[in-house]
Amino acid sequence: MVQGAANWNTEQTQEWLQNYVDDWVAFYRKHTSDGEVASYIPILKEANKDHLGISILGKNGMAIRSGDVGIPFTIQSISKVISFIVACMERGVGYMLDRVDVEPTGEAFNSIMHLEMKKPEKPFNPLVNAGAITVTSMLEGRTSDEKLEPIFHLLEHILGYRPALNVDVYESERDSSMRNRAIGYYLLEIGFLESDLNITLETYFKQCSIEVTVDDLARIGMIIANDGEDPDSKEEIIPRQVTRIAKALMLTCGMYDASGKFATYVGIPAKSGVSGGIIAIAPPRVREEELPFINGCGIGVYGPALDDKGNSIAGIRLLRHIAKQWDLSIF
């Protein structure tokens, strides 16, 4: 564990922590050779698998950034957290939980086997594709642009700017996502969708194609870590109940079918995407000793080389190291 500072909020200590993170990123960058970039969405194959970057933003404003932090990438499955939050804010928590469950599946993120075999009354959780597409169908609006608007509005409220939609990635996903279309038709057949299938899928592909940076993910994570409140303005951007459900889902379901291992070895809520992004959240901890970011932080990671579960291979190893060194685990 990193030791040696009595006050983790000083400028000197921030420089000290920055040096540590720079060393850790340089070390774990070598692990990108163990993974491969996503290939089932053709345009994602163009990513540089050697990239690795991290941004950490604390409730007190302390920020640590290292590696490839300026590279925009599409949010992909991390958008599932945002769309679920927006749907809860629009439709109410009770309405959403009546229609989408909060249980892990133990299956791949794009599988429908659990739906066919177990025939549940609702999708297992909103962070697998079947659940996320169902959530997208419940966003208010008659067109995909109308459905997307509250997602953009929330992101703009948190980030201070309106992120862009990467049209090239959207079109690549739209033209190649046969599995998601199959999931959509199955959901339509069993009555889970609440809006037109084509509009639902168009919205889903677009929400996955919103462009962000690791700084953006760290900012979003910091707001969620702080129970939805902006620590500077004290404004409640997301209702507390919604953020707490989102954190629970991220911890239990956020890293696909590696969520249990991530919870065990890293111990913080997180959500990954196949572009290589990870948003991670360290809520405030109660410890006797002084620790970095003890009041909570949001973390954004980008590393497009993926493991066989679809998670950033170097990003997970970097997060595991930081969580151990700084005692970030919520357990």
N, C-alpha and C positions, 0 to 999 in steps of 0.2 A: 504494500500500500504506500502511496506517496506520502511522505512525512516531511515535517520541517517548517511549517508555516503556522503561526498562531492565528493569523487573520487572513482568510482566503479571499478577501475582497480588495486587497491592496493592489496598486499598479505593479509593484515589484513581484507579487505573487502571480499575477496574471502573466507576466513575462516568463516566469518560471514554469508555469503550467503549459504555456505555449510551446516552450522548448521540449517538454515531455511529449506533447501530442505530435509535434513535428517528427520526433524520433520514432514514435509508434507508427505513424502513417508511412514513413519511409520503410520501416521494417515489414509492415503488412502489405505494402504494395507488391512485394515479391510473391505473395500468395495469389495474386490475380491470375498467375499462370496455371493454377489448379482448376480454374473454371472456364466457362464459355459464355459468350454473349447470347441473348435470346435469338432464336432463328425462326420461330414459327410466325412471327410478325416480320416480314422481310426487311423493312427499313431499320429495325433495331439491330440487324446484323452489321450495320455500318458503325456502331459504337466502338470506341477504342477500349479494348479489354484491360489495358494497363492503367486506366484512370482510377483514381481513388481519392476521395475528398470527404472532409467532415466539417460540420459547423455545430458549435455548442453554444446555446444562448441561455443564460441564467435569468432568474426572476429579478435579480438586482442589476441587470444590464451587462454583466460580465459576458464577454464573447470570446470564444476561441475558434479560429478557423485555420484549417491546414489542408494541404494537398490541392486537388483539382476542384476548387470551390466555385469557380466562375462559369462552369459549364452548364448550360440549360439542358434539361432532360424532361421527358414526359412523366407525369405522375403515376400513370398506369393504375395498379390495384390499390395504391394508397388513396386514390379517389374514393374507394369504397367507404372509408371512414368518413370522408367529407359528405358524401351523398347520404349516408345514414344519419349523420348529425342534422343535415338540412331537412331530411324527411321527418325526423322527430320534431324539429322546430315548426314545420309546416302542419303536420298531421297529428302531433301529440305522441308521447312515448307509449301510452297504452294502446293506441291504434296500431303503431308499428310492431310492438311486441306481440300483439294478437296475430300478426300476419307473417312475422319472421322470428325464428327462434334464436337462441343465444348459445347453442351447443356446438362443440367441435365435431367435425365429421370424421377425422382420421383418414380422409381420402385426399387425393390431389385436388387442387383448387378448381380445376375445370372438369371435374368428374360429376356425372349424374347417377352413378351406380347406387349411392346411398338413397337417392330419391326413388329409384326404381325398386330397390330391394326392401327398404323399410317403409315406403309409402307414408311419409309423415304428413301431418295436416298442414305443415308449412315448411319452407326451407330451413335448414339447420341453423344457419347464421348469415349475417349480411356481408361477411368478408370472403366467402367463396363465391364463385361466379354466379351460381344459381340464385343465391340469396341477394347478391348485389344487383343482378338484373331485375329481380322482383322489387327491390327497393327503388330502383330507377323508374320502374313503371308507376310507382306511387308518388313520384314528384309531381307537383301541380304544374299544369300547362298542357296546351293542345299540340304544340310542336316541340321539336328537340331544343330549339333556341329558347323557348319559354321555360322548358324544364331546366335548362342549364343556368338560366339567369340567376336564381337564388344561390347556386353554387358559386358562380363568379362573384356575386354580391358579398357572400360570406368571406371568400378569399380576399377580395379587395378590402373589406373591413379589417381583416387581420393584418394583411401585408402592406397596406397603404398604396397599393397599385393594382390594376386589373391584369392578371396574367393572361398570356396569349394562348390561343388554341393552335397547336401545331397541325396544320392542315395536311401536310405530307404524311405524318404518322396516322392521323385519323383515316385518311384514304387507304393507307396500307392495311390498317386493322379492319376497316370495313370490307375490303376486298379479299381478305385472307382468313377471317375468323369464322370458319365453317363450324368449329366446335361450339362457339357461342351462339351461332344461329340454331344449331341443333338443340342446345340447352333452352333457348328462347321458345322454340316450337314445343318442346316438352312441357315447359312451364305454362304455355298457352293452353295446351291440351288438358292439363290437370287443373286449370282455373286459378293459377297463382298471379297472373298478370292483371294489372288494373288499367292499362292503357294499350293502345295499338302496338302490336309486336314490332313493326318496322320503326315506329317513332321511338319505342323503348330502346331498341338496339342501336339506333342512330345516336340517341342521347348517351347511351353507355359507352360507345366507341369514342364519342367526343369528350366525355368527362375523363376518360383514361388518357386522352391526348393533350390535356392541359399542361403547359410547360412551366416548370419550376426550377429552383436551384436548391442547393443544400441549405443556404441561408433561409429560404422560404420555409422549408420543412422544419428547421429549428425554431422559427418564429411560431409556426402553427403548433408545434409540439409544446412550446413553452406556454402558450395560452391554454392548451388542454391540460397540461401538468398543473396549471394554476386554477383548475376547476372552471375554466371558461372565462376568467376575469383577466383583463389587461392590467398588469401590475403597475403600470405608469398612470393610466387614466382612471383606474378602478372601475371601469365600465364592464358590465357583464356582457360579453359578446356571444357566449354560448351558455345556455342554462346549465347549472351545476349538475343536475340529475343526468342530463344528456352526456356531459363529458365523463361522468363516472361510469356510465354504461359503455361508452366508447373505449375507455381505458380497460375495462374488464374484458371486452371483446378482443382488443388488441393483444392482451396478455395471453388469452386462451386460444385465439384463432388467427392472430395477425401474421404469423410466419408460415402460412400454409400448413402442410402436414409435418413441419418441423417445429411447430409452436411449443410443444411440450419440452423439447430439448432446449429451445431458446429460453423459456421460462425458468428451466432448471439451472442452466449454466450462465445466463445473463441476468435474468430476473427483473426485467422492466418491460412495460407495455411497448409494443412496436408493431409496425406494419410495413411490409415490403412490397415492391413492384418489380415486374420483370425487366424494366429499363435499368435496374440496378439501384434504385432509390430505396432508402429505409428511413422512416420517421420513427424515432424512439423518444420515450418520455420517462424522465426520472422525477416522480413526485417528491415533495419535501420529505426528508427522513428525520427520525428522532435518534440521535446518537450522542454519546457522552463526549466523544472527541470531535475536534474541528475537522471538517472534510470539504473538498471542493464541491460547490453547487449543492450544499446541504439543504438549501431552500427550494430545490427543484430546478429542472432545466429541460429544454427541448433540444433534441439532437437530430440533425439531418446528415445522412450519409449517401454518397454516390460511388458505386463501384459496379460497372456493368457486367463484369465476369460473374456468372451465376453458378451455384452448385446444382445438384440434381433435383432439388426441391423447388428451384426457381428463385432462390434468395442470393443476394450479393455475397460471394464466398469470402472475399477479403473484408467486406463491411461487417459481416457477422463476427469474424475473428477479431477485428479491431474493437467492436463494441464489447465483446466478451472481455478483452484485456482492460479496457477503460473501466467497465463495471466492476471488475475485480480490484483494480488499483484504487478506485475512488469509492468503493463500497456503495455503489448505486442501487444494488438490489433492494427491492421492496420487501423481501422476506427476512 
